[in-house]
Amino acid sequence: MAMVEVAQLAKKYDGGFEALKGVDLSIAEGEILALLGPNGAGKTTLISIICGLVTPTGGQVRVGGHDILADYRSTRRLIGLVPQEINLEPFEKVLNTVRFSRGLFGLKRDDALIEDVLRRLSLWDKRDTPIRALSGGMKRRVLIAKALAHEPKVLFLDEPTAGVDVELRRDMWEIVAGLKAQGTTIILTTHYIEEAEAIADRIGVINRGRILLVEDKHSLMTRMGRKELRVLLDSPLETLPAALEGRGLELLDDGRLLVHSYDSTAERSGIARLMADLAAEGIAVRDVATRQSSLEEIFVSMVHNEEDEA
Ligand SMILES: Nc1ncnc2c1ncn2[C@@H]1O[C@H](COP(=O)(O)OP(=O)(O)OP(=O)(O)O)[C@@H](O)[C@H]1O
């Protein structure tokens, strides 16, 4: 079942700026979707609309099968939001902060549940610490704990690891994986492609208010990802021998490096033929290596292509 369904969603801000221009998106129960996009692409606007913080100017959103405008209360209860900004009460203690969040949804106090949430986020030992005495990373954990206090089915994380150190980023990824294992549907926005690569099931790319694609992470990487065979030659070539021309080979590094790009999903990579031809031409090879383009390269080229077209 689709947990979140977004259809033709549009947002024009008061000044006339169109932040979303007809976004369609369907997110299955229990999946992790990473939304990638440059600054100003519309990621926060999209999340804010689904969470009921910003009113759309067109289209429809359903969460758990309910319309977010007609059925605001019941959909809002299904959603947890971890905002980009740290917006915590500095003098409040951790435990009270998280308990209070549950109360906001009109739910009965549940100490066992709050304890479980705090333990999962390694915050239990800090339960009596006032927020202002926590490190930035711990504050981010409190934001997640707050978002989980009313047992949401869908969790939105708006740039959860912006500006946090590598260690905490990895902790965060583990926390997200743990939530997924418990069946939570997760949508996160990120600027860190490595993050999407590490934890997402599907990747969505958004730019200038439009979704450019949504695709399974692995299939995206194999489909868009070119592979290269890099052949280091014993002695440099001035030009390509005639026998090797016309198949897109590149000669780099003053003729020392021969680069053969191929589609890793194609039946024939052309590698065997290339090696045979090199041998036949008497060209000695010192070393070979392959490299796969990363999600980052795919993303950058996709956004650039779009800008060129515009
Ligand atoms: N309240 C507002 N009024 C007018 N324009 C707005 C408002 N909020 C956002 N915008 C504009 O809408 C566009 C999309 O903003 P949004 O915050 O959704 O982008 P984003 O993808 O989350 O960016 P970032 O990665 O920088 O957080 C931006 O150009 C922004 O300036």
The ligand as an ORCA input file, in Angstrom:
! r2SCAN-3c Opt
* xyz 0 1
  N       7.571     31.520      2.666
  C       8.142     31.653      1.482
  N       7.848     32.699      0.685
  C       8.404     32.843     -0.531
  N       9.292     31.970     -1.069
  C       9.631     30.902     -0.332
  C       9.084     30.684      0.974
  N       9.608     29.536      1.456
  C      10.427     29.073      0.514
  N      10.453     29.882     -0.567
  C      11.234     29.682     -1.804
  O      10.865     28.444     -2.390
  C      12.005     27.778     -2.933
  C      12.101     26.369     -2.390
  O      12.465     26.433     -1.010
  P      12.648     25.122     -0.139
  O      13.013     25.563      1.229
  O      11.467     24.251     -0.315
  O      13.914     24.471     -0.854
  P      14.849     23.279     -0.370
  O      14.939     22.343     -1.514
  O      14.377     22.749      0.923
  O      16.215     24.052     -0.175
  P      17.411     23.801      0.888
  O      18.122     22.591      0.412
  O      18.214     25.037      0.740
  O      16.781     23.652      2.235
  C      13.202     28.656     -2.598
  O      13.541     29.417     -3.738
  C      12.712     29.566     -1.498
  O      13.339     30.808     -1.546
*
